Amino acid sequence: MAVQSRDAAIVGIYEYPRRRAPGVSVLQIKAECAARALEDAGLSWKDVDGLYDAQDGPGMAGLSLAEYFGFKPNVIDTTAVGGSSYEFHASHALRDIQRGKVKVALLTYGSTAASDARRIGTGGGMGGWGAPSPLSNMTDPWGMTLISNYAMVAHRHMYQYGTTSEQLARIAVVTRAHAMRNPEAVQAMKDLEFENVREITVEDVLSSRMIADPLHLLDCCMISDGGGAVVIASRDVVRDTRQKPVWIIGAGEATKYVENDGDITVSAAAQSGPLAFGEAGVRPEEIDVAMIYDSFTITVLVCLEDLGFCKKGEGGQFVSEDRLHFQAKLKPALNTDGGGLSSNHPGMRGIFLLIEATRQLRGQSTSQVPDAKLAVAHGNGGQLGGNHTGGTIILARD
Amino acid sequence: MPAPRPQPRFPEPDTQPFWEATKEHRLTYQTCRSCTKVVFYPRAHCPHCGSRDLEWHDSKGLGTVYTYSVVRLNRHPAFAELGPYAVAYVDLDEGFRMLTNIVGVADPVKDVHIGMRVKVRWEDQESGISLPMFEPA
């Protein structure tokens, strides 16, 4: 086994508890989460020397945020690649800490997507805004919603591998079971007026209304308000922090897009996964808990395959075995906070993957896997069946 | 009357020749003179090798459905009242993949399949361009 680096660790986390936050701004959510994550770490506002931001606020991201927060960081990174941005930020923070440029890195996220009534999945962002691009000009006229984009991946996966809607539904069933154990997720579903705030069955998923064939309502994530923050510190800072460190031992980044002879069932995770696992010197079958971006059930299935948890095309079988639930016999447990499907999805969920993976490795999850040692957080940004990014982070406790 | 569909917007020099050709109901694509590969969507450079020596061609407009979805819910005013409609990636016989709609079927939920053969059908737009859609061949 390769020698795992112990150069940078997640030492502070905070997830904004409200999923409907009218009257609060993105910047206010980010600042509150920053303060509370630093408090969790036992660090102070003035300790931050690296600022990582996915351009979710107003103005010129890095500059505006530094000024609003009141920071003069030595490193500013405004990588914005969709929902996986925070896995990219964690990767960059590790690199910057290893180079000695940063000691305390701060990642923040805020969104008021629910209060703004943004129709993210169903046509709200379609056409006509911003400068035209070649891609927008070749996409806008045909009415491809974001959900139908993911649905096209699901259809092709079913065609190539015989994957079924029942198999996809199992992912939604497990994440809902986890959500029902998480008081913030339960409150989120109430606040967002879910029809039934209870555990669900495969049949519930299949009988929920079709949004874009073959994806049903319960195959789709919620749209919430929300936010969060993560503090990543260098080894010498870690000695003085309050919580047990959660080390970043591997990182991988990748992009994928439509190609004339491409396979739409393969995601960017097929590139970022091996990079991260290779750097960490661990294998997927060793992973105890997997936080995988569940924008839709198909996203999880495809990413599990591409990360190497099973062979390509065998994801349907893999999720049908006795695993994913936190008390299941087989590894890994999946999205133990309830995921984007049933707990929190304000548009860019990647930061919550890092947060829940950290809770698991600290022993603080509401669906705690006993003695969890190794976690993966995999973010998928953009659109799975179009251009997208994959960011994979492998985490380990001492 | 539903609102008009989102239209390609100009100036956008990469895709402008493609959309100009649709006015004559020509479906066009490019190949690279340097590495011979097919280039789509249209660009000024080859994404395979970086060459700027590209050549335009007319497609015969015949292809195969690579994948599709039937949209049941779209809140955009151009699509909100349309009823279920099929979006698809179609692999053209010349070797390029494009996003489009599958039309000319009684029920898109039942009558569209991966692997089905399709041919181009032009839908003229008030803006002057024409949208290449596909129907069963």
Interface residues (C-beta under 8 A of the other chain):
Chain A: R119 T122 G123 G124 M126 G127 G128 P132 S133 P134 L135 S136 N137 M138 T139 D140 P141 W142 G143 M144 T145 I147 S148 N149 A151 M152 V153 A154 H155 R156 Y159 R209 M210 I211 A212 D213 P214 L215 V258 E259 N260 D261 G262 I264 G385
Chain B: R5 P6 Q7 P8 R9 F10 E12 D14 T15 F18 W19 V38 F40 Y41 P42 R43 Y66 T67 Y68 S69 V70 V71 R72 L73 N74 R75 H76 A78 F79 A80 L82 Y85 V87 A88 Y89 D91 G95 F96 R97 M98 L99 T100 N101 V109 I114 G115 Q125 L131 M133
